[in-house]
Amino acid sequence: MAFKYVEVIHLAKIELYDVWYKDILKGINLRVDDGVVALIGPNGAGKTTILKVVVKALKPDRGRVVVPEKVGSSWQNPYYSFTKPTVVEEFLEYLGSVREVEEFLGNYGLKHLLSKYTFKLSVGQARLVSILLAVVWGPEALVLDEPTNGLSLRERYAVSELLRSIKIPVVIASHDLDFILMTSDYVYVVNDGHIVCGGSTLDIFYSDVLQHIGFPEPEVVRVGKELGLRLRCIDEVKS
């Protein structure tokens, strides 16, 4: 099967069907209709490559990819997102005035970064700004690569709340299983270029899949198992 991209205009949906890329992706099948979907797996499993296929940074050798017309993204190095010298200039490209930028950043407790030089932001600050830049222009879907690297616990909660509130398909690749547990609706396990399995976040985390790929269980899952308890929904993780 030759490779084919299909742009879905005004329909938020992501689908990869039998996607192959060099020796990295080997027949990837996944679908994201809505909510937050996480890709987990060891380093080198193919997670970032899948994200790059979704944003058309890489063209697969074969398969079929269905994506919305507008896909926002934020990558492991957040500084790659910046094209302007200051934070306010970055957002003025999408918002009409400095006041609007101030209000937008204020919604996320980042108003103090307004006049900062982008290259002088800390890694955590740069990551938060990068994620907001991926959201502010109104994409129909979003992909994030390791979105919590360098973030405090409070900042991780804030990003989780943001992703669960924006009502577009979100695909994240992350090793932060606690963040995935409180954020994602569905998880695909990726290993050696294959989708090993997929399922609801709670079903995956309460199975033995994590053990098989060498990942530790999130603490709340481990403690719950010891007490004979199981989470019923993602919101219980935050309570």
GUKOL-221221 format. One line per field, with one value per atom (N, C-alpha, C): residue number from 1; residue in one letter; atom name; x, y, z. Coordinates in Angstrom, 2 decimals. Example, Ala and Ser with C-alpha at 12.3 -4.5 7.8 and 13.67 -1.06 7.14 Angstrom:
<rs>
nr: [1,1,1,2,2,2]
rest: [A,A,A,S,S,S]
atom: [N,CA,C,N,CA,C]
x: [13.19,12.30,13.20,12.85,13.67,12.90]
y: [-5.69,-4.50,-3.30,-2.25,-1.06,0.03]
z: [7.80,7.80,7.80,7.08,7.14,7.87]
</rs>
This chain:
<rs>
nr: [1,1,1,2,2,2,3,3,3,4,4,4,5,5,5,6,6,6,7,7,7,8,8,8,9,9,9,10,10,10,11,11,11,12,12,12,13,13,13,14,14,14,15,15,15,16,16,16,17,17,17,18,18,18,19,19,19,20,20,20,21,21,21,22,22,22,23,23,23,24,24,24,25,25,25,26,26,26,27,27,27,28,28,28,29,29,29,30,30,30,31,31,31,32,32,32,33,33,33,34,34,34,35,35,35,36,36,36,37,37,37,38,38,38,39,39,39,40,40,40,41,41,41,42,42,42,43,43,43,44,44,44,45,45,45,46,46,46,47,47,47,48,48,48,49,49,49,50,50,50,51,51,51,52,52,52,53,53,53,54,54,54,55,55,55,56,56,56,57,57,57,58,58,58,59,59,59,60,60,60,61,61,61,62,62,62,63,63,63,64,64,64,65,65,65,66,66,66,67,67,67,68,68,68,69,69,69,70,70,70,71,71,71,72,72,72,73,73,73,74,74,74,75,75,75,76,76,76,77,77,77,78,78,78,79,79,79,80,80,80,81,81,81,82,82,82,83,83,83,84,84,84,85,85,85,86,86,86,87,87,87,88,88,88,89,89,89,90,90,90,91,91,91,92,92,92,93,93,93,94,94,94,95,95,95,96,96,96,97,97,97,98,98,98,99,99,99,100,100,100,101,101,101,102,102,102,103,103,103,104,104,104,105,105,105,106,106,106,107,107,107,108,108,108,109,109,109,110,110,110,111,111,111,112,112,112,113,113,113,114,114,114,115,115,115,116,116,116,117,117,117,118,118,118,119,119,119,120,120,120,121,121,121,122,122,122,123,123,123,124,124,124,125,125,125,126,126,126,127,127,127,128,128,128,129,129,129,130,130,130,131,131,131,132,132,132,133,133,133,134,134,134,135,135,135,136,136,136,137,137,137,138,138,138,139,139,139,140,140,140,141,141,141,142,142,142,143,143,143,144,144,144,145,145,145,146,146,146,147,147,147,148,148,148,149,149,149,150,150,150,151,151,151,152,152,152,153,153,153,154,154,154,155,155,155,156,156,156,157,157,157,158,158,158,159,159,159,160,160,160,161,161,161,162,162,162,163,163,163,164,164,164,165,165,165,166,166,166,167,167,167,168,168,168,169,169,169,170,170,170,171,171,171,172,172,172,173,173,173,174,174,174,175,175,175,176,176,176,177,177,177,178,178,178,179,179,179,180,180,180,181,181,181,182,182,182,183,183,183,184,184,184,185,185,185,186,186,186,187,187,187,188,188,188,189,189,189,190,190,190,191,191,191,192,192,192,193,193,193,194,194,194,195,195,195,196,196,196,197,197,197,198,198,198,199,199,199,200,200,200,201,201,201,202,202,202,203,203,203,204,204,204,205,205,205,206,206,206,207,207,207,208,208,208,209,209,209,210,210,210,211,211,211,212,212,212,213,213,213,214,214,214,215,215,215,216,216,216,217,217,217,218,218,218,219,219,219,220,220,220,221,221,221,222,222,222,223,223,223,224,224,224,225,225,225,226,226,226,227,227,227,228,228,228,229,229,229,230,230,230,231,231,231,232,232,232,233,233,233,234,234,234,235,235,235,236,236,236,237,237,237,238,238,238,239,239,239]
rest: [M,M,M,A,A,A,F,F,F,K,K,K,Y,Y,Y,V,V,V,E,E,E,V,V,V,I,I,I,H,H,H,L,L,L,A,A,A,K,K,K,I,I,I,E,E,E,L,L,L,Y,Y,Y,D,D,D,V,V,V,W,W,W,Y,Y,Y,K,K,K,D,D,D,I,I,I,L,L,L,K,K,K,G,G,G,I,I,I,N,N,N,L,L,L,R,R,R,V,V,V,D,D,D,D,D,D,G,G,G,V,V,V,V,V,V,A,A,A,L,L,L,I,I,I,G,G,G,P,P,P,N,N,N,G,G,G,A,A,A,G,G,G,K,K,K,T,T,T,T,T,T,I,I,I,L,L,L,K,K,K,V,V,V,V,V,V,V,V,V,K,K,K,A,A,A,L,L,L,K,K,K,P,P,P,D,D,D,R,R,R,G,G,G,R,R,R,V,V,V,V,V,V,V,V,V,P,P,P,E,E,E,K,K,K,V,V,V,G,G,G,S,S,S,S,S,S,W,W,W,Q,Q,Q,N,N,N,P,P,P,Y,Y,Y,Y,Y,Y,S,S,S,F,F,F,T,T,T,K,K,K,P,P,P,T,T,T,V,V,V,V,V,V,E,E,E,E,E,E,F,F,F,L,L,L,E,E,E,Y,Y,Y,L,L,L,G,G,G,S,S,S,V,V,V,R,R,R,E,E,E,V,V,V,E,E,E,E,E,E,F,F,F,L,L,L,G,G,G,N,N,N,Y,Y,Y,G,G,G,L,L,L,K,K,K,H,H,H,L,L,L,L,L,L,S,S,S,K,K,K,Y,Y,Y,T,T,T,F,F,F,K,K,K,L,L,L,S,S,S,V,V,V,G,G,G,Q,Q,Q,A,A,A,R,R,R,L,L,L,V,V,V,S,S,S,I,I,I,L,L,L,L,L,L,A,A,A,V,V,V,V,V,V,W,W,W,G,G,G,P,P,P,E,E,E,A,A,A,L,L,L,V,V,V,L,L,L,D,D,D,E,E,E,P,P,P,T,T,T,N,N,N,G,G,G,L,L,L,S,S,S,L,L,L,R,R,R,E,E,E,R,R,R,Y,Y,Y,A,A,A,V,V,V,S,S,S,E,E,E,L,L,L,L,L,L,R,R,R,S,S,S,I,I,I,K,K,K,I,I,I,P,P,P,V,V,V,V,V,V,I,I,I,A,A,A,S,S,S,H,H,H,D,D,D,L,L,L,D,D,D,F,F,F,I,I,I,L,L,L,M,M,M,T,T,T,S,S,S,D,D,D,Y,Y,Y,V,V,V,Y,Y,Y,V,V,V,V,V,V,N,N,N,D,D,D,G,G,G,H,H,H,I,I,I,V,V,V,C,C,C,G,G,G,G,G,G,S,S,S,T,T,T,L,L,L,D,D,D,I,I,I,F,F,F,Y,Y,Y,S,S,S,D,D,D,V,V,V,L,L,L,Q,Q,Q,H,H,H,I,I,I,G,G,G,F,F,F,P,P,P,E,E,E,P,P,P,E,E,E,V,V,V,V,V,V,R,R,R,V,V,V,G,G,G,K,K,K,E,E,E,L,L,L,G,G,G,L,L,L,R,R,R,L,L,L,R,R,R,C,C,C,I,I,I,D,D,D,E,E,E,V,V,V,K,K,K,S,S,S]
atom: [N,CA,C,N,CA,C,N,CA,C,N,CA,C,N,CA,C,N,CA,C,N,CA,C,N,CA,C,N,CA,C,N,CA,C,N,CA,C,N,CA,C,N,CA,C,N,CA,C,N,CA,C,N,CA,C,N,CA,C,N,CA,C,N,CA,C,N,CA,C,N,CA,C,N,CA,C,N,CA,C,N,CA,C,N,CA,C,N,CA,C,N,CA,C,N,CA,C,N,CA,C,N,CA,C,N,CA,C,N,CA,C,N,CA,C,N,CA,C,N,CA,C,N,CA,C,N,CA,C,N,CA,C,N,CA,C,N,CA,C,N,CA,C,N,CA,C,N,CA,C,N,CA,C,N,CA,C,N,CA,C,N,CA,C,N,CA,C,N,CA,C,N,CA,C,N,CA,C,N,CA,C,N,CA,C,N,CA,C,N,CA,C,N,CA,C,N,CA,C,N,CA,C,N,CA,C,N,CA,C,N,CA,C,N,CA,C,N,CA,C,N,CA,C,N,CA,C,N,CA,C,N,CA,C,N,CA,C,N,CA,C,N,CA,C,N,CA,C,N,CA,C,N,CA,C,N,CA,C,N,CA,C,N,CA,C,N,CA,C,N,CA,C,N,CA,C,N,CA,C,N,CA,C,N,CA,C,N,CA,C,N,CA,C,N,CA,C,N,CA,C,N,CA,C,N,CA,C,N,CA,C,N,CA,C,N,CA,C,N,CA,C,N,CA,C,N,CA,C,N,CA,C,N,CA,C,N,CA,C,N,CA,C,N,CA,C,N,CA,C,N,CA,C,N,CA,C,N,CA,C,N,CA,C,N,CA,C,N,CA,C,N,CA,C,N,CA,C,N,CA,C,N,CA,C,N,CA,C,N,CA,C,N,CA,C,N,CA,C,N,CA,C,N,CA,C,N,CA,C,N,CA,C,N,CA,C,N,CA,C,N,CA,C,N,CA,C,N,CA,C,N,CA,C,N,CA,C,N,CA,C,N,CA,C,N,CA,C,N,CA,C,N,CA,C,N,CA,C,N,CA,C,N,CA,C,N,CA,C,N,CA,C,N,CA,C,N,CA,C,N,CA,C,N,CA,C,N,CA,C,N,CA,C,N,CA,C,N,CA,C,N,CA,C,N,CA,C,N,CA,C,N,CA,C,N,CA,C,N,CA,C,N,CA,C,N,CA,C,N,CA,C,N,CA,C,N,CA,C,N,CA,C,N,CA,C,N,CA,C,N,CA,C,N,CA,C,N,CA,C,N,CA,C,N,CA,C,N,CA,C,N,CA,C,N,CA,C,N,CA,C,N,CA,C,N,CA,C,N,CA,C,N,CA,C,N,CA,C,N,CA,C,N,CA,C,N,CA,C,N,CA,C,N,CA,C,N,CA,C,N,CA,C,N,CA,C,N,CA,C,N,CA,C,N,CA,C,N,CA,C,N,CA,C,N,CA,C,N,CA,C,N,CA,C,N,CA,C,N,CA,C,N,CA,C,N,CA,C,N,CA,C,N,CA,C,N,CA,C,N,CA,C,N,CA,C,N,CA,C,N,CA,C,N,CA,C,N,CA,C,N,CA,C,N,CA,C,N,CA,C,N,CA,C,N,CA,C,N,CA,C,N,CA,C,N,CA,C,N,CA,C,N,CA,C,N,CA,C,N,CA,C,N,CA,C,N,CA,C,N,CA,C,N,CA,C,N,CA,C,N,CA,C,N,CA,C,N,CA,C,N,CA,C,N,CA,C,N,CA,C,N,CA,C,N,CA,C,N,CA,C,N,CA,C,N,CA,C,N,CA,C,N,CA,C,N,CA,C,N,CA,C,N,CA,C,N,CA,C,N,CA,C,N,CA,C,N,CA,C,N,CA,C,N,CA,C]
x: [0.85,0.00,0.88,0.73,1.48,1.03,1.88,1.53,0.51,-0.41,-1.41,-1.72,-1.67,-2.14,-3.56,-4.43,-5.78,-6.01,-6.23,-6.54,-8.04,-8.44,-9.86,-10.16,-10.83,-11.10,-12.32,-12.14,-13.21,-13.75,-12.95,-13.34,-12.12,-12.20,-11.05,-10.93,-9.95,-9.76,-8.36,-7.74,-6.41,-6.48,-5.97,-5.94,-4.71,-3.99,-2.87,-3.24,-3.11,-3.45,-2.28,-1.74,-0.65,0.50,0.95,1.99,3.38,4.23,5.61,6.54,7.64,8.66,10.04,10.83,12.17,12.08,13.01,12.92,12.43,11.77,11.34,9.88,9.00,7.58,7.22,6.51,6.27,4.79,4.02,2.60,1.78,1.99,1.29,-0.17,-1.05,-2.48,-2.93,-3.46,-4.04,-5.08,-5.95,-7.06,-7.33,-7.53,-7.87,-9.06,-10.21,-11.40,-11.57,-11.33,-11.41,-10.69,-10.60,-9.94,-8.43,-7.78,-6.33,-5.85,-4.99,-4.43,-2.92,-2.40,-0.97,-0.27,0.96,1.85,2.91,3.04,4.09,4.93,6.15,7.05,8.49,9.43,10.84,11.38,12.54,13.25,13.53,13.33,13.59,12.48,11.33,10.22,9.51,9.59,8.91,7.87,7.77,6.72,6.85,8.04,8.24,8.08,8.49,8.33,6.86,6.02,4.58,4.06,4.48,4.04,4.49,5.70,6.21,5.46,4.98,4.13,2.81,2.24,0.96,1.06,2.18,2.32,2.97,3.18,3.73,5.20,5.90,7.34,8.09,7.47,8.03,6.98,7.42,6.52,6.78,5.78,5.96,6.24,6.81,7.07,5.78,4.86,3.58,2.57,1.29,0.22,-0.70,-1.59,-2.58,-2.66,-2.61,-2.66,-3.79,-4.72,-5.82,-5.57,-5.49,-5.23,-6.08,-6.38,-7.04,-6.13,-6.71,-5.94,-4.95,-5.36,-4.53,-4.15,-2.87,-2.39,-1.31,-1.52,-0.52,0.46,1.65,2.66,3.62,4.15,5.21,6.14,7.47,8.42,9.33,10.16,11.00,11.85,12.40,13.13,12.17,11.67,10.63,11.12,12.41,12.95,12.80,12.59,12.36,11.06,10.17,8.88,8.99,10.11,10.19,10.81,10.17,10.68,10.85,10.42,10.50,11.37,11.93,12.84,12.15,10.89,10.21,8.91,8.45,7.22,6.03,5.93,4.78,4.73,5.87,5.89,5.44,5.79,5.33,3.81,3.14,1.69,0.98,1.65,1.03,0.78,1.47,1.24,-0.17,-0.75,-2.07,-3.14,-2.75,-3.69,-3.55,-4.63,-4.68,-3.92,-3.66,-3.04,-2.25,-1.40,-0.63,-1.58,-2.68,-3.65,-4.23,-4.54,-5.07,-4.03,-2.77,-1.70,-1.59,-1.64,-1.54,-2.68,-3.89,-5.04,-4.90,-4.45,-4.29,-3.26,-2.10,-1.07,-1.51,-2.27,-2.77,-3.69,-4.42,-5.31,-4.54,-3.25,-2.42,-1.31,-1.47,-0.49,0.87,0.90,2.19,2.34,1.52,1.58,2.96,3.66,4.99,6.03,5.69,6.63,6.47,5.51,5.12,6.31,7.19,8.29,9.61,9.57,10.80,11.32,12.63,13.25,13.06,12.63,12.33,13.56,14.74,15.93,16.45,15.85,16.26,15.26,14.21,13.25,13.90,13.50,13.93,13.30,13.79,13.23,11.74,11.37,9.97,9.11,9.60,8.87,8.73,9.83,9.81,8.82,8.74,7.82,6.37,6.05,4.69,4.32,5.23,4.98,4.83,5.67,5.60,4.25,3.75,2.46,1.34,1.39,0.36,0.42,1.62,1.74,1.13,1.20,0.62,-0.90,-1.45,-2.90,-3.55,-2.85,-3.46,-4.04,-3.50,-3.95,-5.15,-5.70,-6.92,-6.76,-5.81,-5.65,-6.83,-6.97,-8.04,-7.57,-6.27,-5.69,-4.34,-3.80,-2.57,-1.70,-0.38,0.56,1.64,2.00,2.99,3.98,5.26,6.32,6.96,6.81,7.34,6.95,5.64,5.19,5.46,5.89,6.09,7.56,8.47,9.89,10.21,10.81,11.20,10.09,8.91,7.78,7.66,7.22,6.90,5.59,5.27,4.01,2.82,2.88,1.78,1.63,2.75,2.70,2.18,2.53,2.01,0.50,-0.02,-1.46,-2.11,-1.48,-2.03,-2.08,-1.02,-1.01,-2.07,-2.21,-3.24,-4.63,-4.91,-6.22,-6.44,-5.38,-5.49,-5.84,-5.11,-5.32,-6.70,-7.22,-8.53,-9.67,-9.32,-10.38,-10.52,-9.54,-9.55,-10.44,-10.91,-11.94,-11.51,-10.26,-9.78,-8.95,-8.75,-7.90,-6.47,-5.94,-4.58,-3.82,-2.63,-1.76,-0.48,-0.14,1.09,1.98,3.27,4.26,5.00,5.02,5.60,6.04,7.08,7.49,6.90,6.18,5.62,4.28,4.34,3.14,2.12,2.58,1.63,0.84,1.51,0.82,-0.16,0.26,-0.62,-1.85,-1.65,-2.76,-3.82,-3.39,-4.37,-4.86,-4.33,-4.66,-5.31,-4.81,-5.18,-6.42,-7.21,-8.37,-8.00,-6.98,-6.64,-5.12,-4.57,-3.12,-2.80,-1.84,-1.23,0.17,0.50,1.84,2.64,3.77,4.61,5.93,6.34,7.63,8.20,9.45,10.15,9.36,8.76,8.06,6.68,6.18,4.85,3.94,2.64,1.66,1.44,1.92,1.80,0.36,-0.27,-1.67,-2.20,-3.50,-4.13,-5.35,-5.68,-6.84,-7.04,-8.11,-8.32,-7.11,-6.83,-5.65,-5.67,-6.79,-6.87,-6.69,-7.28,-7.12,-5.66,-4.97,-3.56,-2.72,-2.96,-2.11,-2.38,-3.56,-3.84,-3.55,-3.07,-2.67,-1.19,-0.62,0.81,1.66,1.06,1.78,2.98,2.83,3.93,5.14,4.86,5.95,6.69,5.97,6.57,7.47,7.18,8.03,9.02,9.08,10.08,9.76,8.47,8.05,7.53,7.87,7.29,5.84,5.05,3.66,3.60,2.64,2.42,2.14,2.61,2.52,1.09,0.14,-1.24,-1.80,-1.35,-1.78,-1.14,0.15,0.87,0.27,0.05,-0.51,-1.93,-2.71,-4.07,-4.11,-3.19,-3.14,-2.81,-1.90,-1.53,-2.70,-3.58,-4.75,-5.98,-5.84,-6.97,-7.99,-7.53,-8.42,-8.06,-9.05,-8.82,-9.51,-8.80,-9.41,-10.55,-11.60,-12.74,-12.73,-12.08,-12.01,-10.77,-10.39,-9.18,-9.28,-10.47,-10.61,-10.23,-10.32,-9.94,-8.45,-7.65,-6.21,-5.89,-6.68,-6.40,-7.07,-7.93,-8.67,-7.97]
y: [-1.20,0.00,1.24,2.12,3.36,4.29,5.27,6.19,7.22,7.60,8.60,9.44,10.77,11.70,12.13,12.20,12.70,13.82,15.04,16.15,16.20,16.22,16.28,17.70,18.47,19.87,19.97,20.71,20.97,19.68,18.64,17.42,16.94,17.10,16.78,15.27,14.71,13.27,12.97,11.98,11.52,10.01,9.52,8.08,7.69,6.71,6.11,4.67,4.28,2.93,2.29,1.23,0.45,1.36,2.21,3.19,2.60,2.68,2.21,3.38,3.45,4.46,3.87,3.71,3.11,1.85,1.71,0.56,1.00,2.18,2.75,2.44,2.64,2.33,1.14,0.17,-1.10,-1.45,-0.83,-1.15,-0.54,0.75,1.43,1.66,1.28,1.56,2.23,3.43,4.09,5.10,5.44,6.35,7.24,8.52,9.48,10.30,10.10,10.86,12.10,11.96,13.09,12.72,13.68,13.42,13.40,12.94,12.91,11.47,11.22,9.88,9.95,8.99,8.97,7.81,8.06,7.02,6.78,5.54,5.22,4.08,4.00,2.96,3.37,2.46,2.75,3.80,4.35,5.22,4.47,5.14,4.51,3.63,3.63,2.76,3.26,4.58,5.14,6.19,6.58,7.51,8.88,9.46,10.77,10.71,9.62,9.46,9.45,8.82,8.84,10.28,11.05,12.44,13.24,12.99,13.72,13.35,12.12,11.73,12.49,12.63,13.32,14.78,15.44,16.86,17.03,15.93,15.94,16.36,16.23,16.49,15.32,14.15,12.96,12.36,11.89,11.22,9.72,8.95,7.50,6.86,5.68,4.92,4.36,4.00,3.48,3.60,3.42,3.53,4.70,4.96,6.03,6.83,8.16,9.05,10.05,10.09,11.05,12.05,13.33,14.35,15.59,16.38,17.66,18.60,19.66,20.63,21.38,21.69,22.49,21.67,21.36,20.58,21.38,21.67,22.35,21.36,21.84,20.93,21.64,20.86,21.31,20.12,20.36,19.27,19.23,18.20,17.99,19.20,19.85,21.10,22.26,22.87,23.89,25.14,25.39,26.60,26.57,25.37,25.28,25.96,26.21,26.82,28.33,28.91,30.37,30.95,31.98,32.69,34.18,34.64,36.06,36.22,37.43,37.62,37.65,38.08,38.17,37.36,37.04,36.25,37.01,38.30,39.07,39.10,39.19,39.20,37.87,36.78,35.46,35.41,35.91,35.80,36.89,38.03,39.08,38.63,37.59,37.05,36.46,36.07,35.42,36.23,37.08,37.89,39.35,40.12,41.43,42.54,42.39,43.49,42.95,43.82,43.44,43.10,43.84,43.57,42.16,41.76,40.40,39.35,39.60,38.67,38.58,39.73,39.77,38.98,39.14,38.41,36.91,36.56,35.14,34.48,35.09,34.51,34.52,35.56,35.64,34.49,33.98,32.83,31.61,31.55,30.40,30.76,31.93,32.35,32.70,33.12,33.39,34.84,35.73,37.14,37.74,37.22,37.76,37.48,36.60,36.28,37.18,38.09,38.88,39.52,40.17,40.92,40.15,38.89,38.09,37.78,37.69,37.20,35.68,35.20,33.77,32.90,33.35,32.52,32.56,33.44,33.49,32.79,32.23,31.48,30.22,29.82,28.52,27.43,26.21,25.11,24.95,25.01,24.87,25.99,27.23,28.37,28.25,27.87,27.73,26.66,25.58,24.50,24.96,25.68,26.18,27.15,28.05,29.00,28.27,27.27,26.49,25.80,25.22,24.53,25.53,26.70,27.71,28.24,28.37,28.79,27.75,26.48,25.42,25.45,26.07,26.09,27.38,28.52,29.84,30.12,29.53,29.86,29.04,28.21,27.50,26.28,25.39,24.17,23.23,22.31,21.31,20.03,19.92,18.80,19.26,18.50,18.91,17.69,17.82,16.77,17.38,16.67,17.14,16.03,16.37,15.40,15.73,14.83,15.00,16.37,16.63,17.97,18.36,17.43,17.78,17.86,17.65,17.74,19.13,19.20,20.48,21.19,20.57,21.22,20.76,21.68,21.34,20.57,20.02,19.29,20.21,21.44,22.38,22.68,22.86,23.15,21.95,20.75,19.55,19.47,19.79,19.82,20.85,22.01,23.06,22.62,21.97,21.46,20.39,19.52,18.48,19.09,20.09,20.75,21.41,22.04,22.68,21.66,20.55,19.55,18.92,18.77,18.15,19.14,20.42,21.42,21.92,21.64,22.31,21.63,20.43,19.80,19.55,19.24,18.78,17.53,16.71,15.53,15.94,15.29,15.56,14.24,14.21,13.03,13.45,12.76,13.07,11.84,12.06,11.01,11.38,10.47,10.84,9.61,9.83,8.82,9.12,10.24,10.67,9.97,8.79,7.97,8.57,9.27,9.92,10.99,11.75,12.76,12.11,11.04,10.33,9.81,9.28,8.72,9.77,11.00,12.03,12.83,12.53,13.35,12.57,11.38,10.68,9.81,9.76,8.87,7.49,7.45,6.21,6.17,4.97,4.78,3.75,4.09,3.11,2.80,1.53,1.10,0.82,1.51,1.40,0.74,-0.24,-0.90,-1.41,-1.07,-1.54,-1.26,-0.08,0.32,-0.25,-0.97,-1.58,-1.00,-0.99,-0.78,-2.12,-2.25,-3.51,-3.74,-2.70,-2.80,-1.39,-1.29,-0.02,-0.27,0.69,0.54,1.77,1.78,2.91,3.02,4.23,4.45,3.57,3.49,2.69,1.21,0.72,-0.70,-1.03,-0.15,-0.40,-0.37,0.61,0.76,-0.29,-0.91,-1.97,-3.36,-3.41,-4.69,-4.92,-5.96,-6.23,-5.69,-4.84,-4.33,-3.49,-2.62,-1.76,-2.59,-3.65,-4.53,-5.13,-5.50,-6.14,-5.18,-3.88,-2.93,-2.23,-2.69,-2.17,-0.83,-0.49,0.77,0.53,1.40,1.29,1.74,1.16,1.59,2.97,3.81,5.05,4.73,5.60,5.31,5.08,5.86,5.72,4.36,3.81,2.47,1.41,1.56,0.58,0.51,1.67,1.69,1.14,1.50,0.98,-0.53,-1.11,-2.57,-3.20,-2.58,-3.11,-3.08,-2.09,-1.95,-2.65,-3.26,-3.92,-2.96,-1.76,-0.73,-0.44,0.00,0.38,1.70,2.60,3.85,3.58,4.36,4.19,5.17,6.32,7.32,8.17,8.89,9.71,10.79,11.37,12.47,12.06,10.78,10.32,10.47,10.51,10.67,12.01,13.03,14.39,14.71,13.83,14.12,13.56]
z: [0.00,0.00,0.00,-0.99,-1.04,0.08,0.40,1.47,1.00,1.92,1.59,2.82,2.66,3.69,3.33,4.34,4.14,5.15,4.67,5.56,5.77,7.05,7.39,7.85,7.03,7.34,8.24,9.35,10.32,10.95,10.98,11.67,12.45,13.76,14.60,14.76,14.09,14.13,13.65,14.28,13.87,13.71,12.59,12.39,11.58,12.08,11.36,11.06,9.79,9.40,8.68,9.25,8.66,8.21,9.13,8.81,9.08,8.07,8.15,7.86,8.63,8.37,8.67,7.61,7.72,8.57,9.54,10.44,11.81,11.86,13.15,13.45,12.46,12.63,11.75,12.33,11.65,11.71,10.83,10.75,11.87,12.14,13.23,12.88,13.81,13.70,14.98,14.87,16.05,15.60,16.53,16.21,17.42,17.15,18.20,17.71,18.32,17.94,18.81,20.09,21.00,22.29,23.20,24.47,24.35,25.41,25.49,25.40,24.43,24.22,24.45,25.20,25.52,24.82,24.41,23.90,24.95,25.41,26.38,25.83,26.31,25.87,26.11,25.94,26.20,25.23,25.58,24.64,23.35,22.22,20.93,20.43,21.13,20.73,19.48,19.21,18.05,18.37,19.64,20.05,19.37,19.45,18.84,17.33,16.72,15.28,14.90,15.69,15.44,15.47,16.47,16.55,15.33,14.87,13.70,12.43,12.36,11.23,11.27,12.47,12.61,12.17,12.48,12.10,10.73,10.02,8.66,8.60,9.72,9.70,9.08,9.09,8.45,7.52,6.36,5.42,5.48,5.91,6.00,4.64,4.68,3.45,2.88,3.76,3.30,4.43,4.05,5.03,4.73,5.64,5.47,6.76,6.64,7.79,7.59,8.52,8.51,9.64,9.29,10.30,10.01,11.04,10.80,10.02,9.51,8.74,9.62,10.87,11.76,13.00,13.13,14.27,14.99,16.27,17.08,17.68,18.03,18.58,19.52,20.46,21.35,21.56,21.45,21.41,22.63,22.70,23.88,24.20,23.18,23.39,23.17,24.25,24.08,23.36,23.39,22.77,21.24,20.67,19.23,18.82,19.78,19.47,19.25,19.65,19.68,18.41,17.90,16.72,16.97,18.15,18.51,19.76,19.96,21.10,22.46,22.52,23.81,23.81,25.01,25.16,24.58,24.89,24.41,22.89,22.24,20.77,20.20,20.87,20.41,20.35,21.39,21.46,20.67,20.44,19.63,18.20,17.78,16.44,16.32,17.48,17.46,18.18,19.13,19.89,19.47,19.63,19.02,19.72,21.02,21.75,22.93,23.48,24.67,25.82,25.92,26.98,26.85,25.63,25.42,25.79,25.44,25.80,27.32,27.98,29.44,30.08,29.56,30.10,29.84,28.65,28.30,29.21,29.36,30.22,31.68,32.07,33.43,33.79,32.80,33.04,33.51,33.18,33.54,34.51,35.17,36.17,35.61,34.34,33.69,33.24,33.79,33.38,33.63,34.63,34.97,33.89,32.94,31.86,30.64,30.70,29.53,28.81,29.56,28.93,28.93,29.31,29.38,27.98,27.88,26.65,26.58,25.44,25.33,25.60,25.17,25.35,26.78,27.64,29.04,29.96,29.40,30.22,30.75,31.96,32.46,31.61,31.74,30.95,31.25,32.53,32.90,32.34,32.45,31.89,30.38,29.72,28.27,27.84,28.61,28.25,28.36,29.43,29.59,28.47,28.14,27.05,25.72,25.50,24.26,24.12,25.20,25.16,24.88,25.53,25.29,23.86,23.31,21.90,20.96,21.35,20.53,20.57,21.62,21.82,21.35,21.50,21.38,20.00,18.95,17.59,17.13,18.02,17.69,16.82,17.13,16.33,16.51,15.57,15.64,16.32,16.57,17.30,17.83,18.78,19.44,19.70,19.47,19.85,20.72,21.78,22.75,23.05,22.98,23.25,24.60,25.57,26.92,27.50,27.64,28.03,29.47,30.33,31.74,32.15,31.23,31.58,32.12,33.30,33.89,34.63,34.76,35.43,36.88,37.73,39.12,39.16,40.32,40.46,40.19,40.70,40.47,38.98,38.30,36.86,36.07,36.51,35.84,35.98,37.15,37.35,36.41,36.28,35.43,33.97,33.49,32.12,31.93,32.93,32.86,32.72,33.55,33.48,32.12,31.59,30.28,29.20,29.17,28.11,28.19,29.40,29.56,29.30,29.16,28.98,27.55,26.68,25.37,24.33,24.61,23.77,22.33,22.13,20.82,21.06,20.03,20.21,20.59,21.61,22.07,22.12,21.53,21.62,22.32,23.40,24.12,24.16,24.06,24.29,25.56,26.53,27.82,28.61,29.45,30.42,31.80,31.91,33.20,33.42,34.01,34.13,35.09,36.12,37.04,36.30,35.44,34.64,33.67,33.03,32.10,32.82,34.02,34.78,35.08,35.38,35.74,34.53,33.34,32.18,31.04,30.75,29.52,29.69,28.62,28.58,28.05,27.21,26.51,26.36,26.37,26.27,25.19,24.35,23.45,23.96,24.05,24.45,23.19,23.04,21.84,22.24,21.45,21.71,20.39,20.13,18.93,17.65,17.58,16.36,16.18,17.17,17.09,18.18,17.92,18.97,19.64,20.87,21.60,22.02,22.53,22.94,23.19,23.34,23.65,24.51,25.35,26.20,27.06,27.84,28.74,29.67,30.11,30.94,32.18,32.84,34.06,33.76,32.68,32.33,32.04,31.32,31.01,32.27,33.13,34.31,35.38,35.35,36.30,35.73,34.49,33.89,34.17,33.57,33.77,32.62,31.78,30.61,31.02,32.02,32.44,32.87,33.58,34.03,32.83,31.81,30.64,29.85,29.90,29.17,30.10,31.34,32.27,32.89,32.98,33.58,34.99,35.94,37.29,37.30,38.17,38.30,38.95,38.55,39.29,40.76,41.64,43.07,43.52,43.00,43.44,43.04,41.90,41.48,42.37,42.62,43.45,44.85,45.46,46.82,46.81,45.78,45.69,45.60,44.83,44.73,46.07,46.81,48.12,49.08,48.91,49.78,49.22,48.04,47.42,46.85,46.46,45.93,44.48,43.71,42.32,42.04,41.36,40.95,39.97,40.07,39.17,38.01,38.20,37.14,37.33,36.27,36.31,37.38,37.58,38.53,39.95,40.27,41.61,41.86,40.79,40.94,41.58,41.26,41.72,43.05,43.51,44.74,45.96]
</rs>
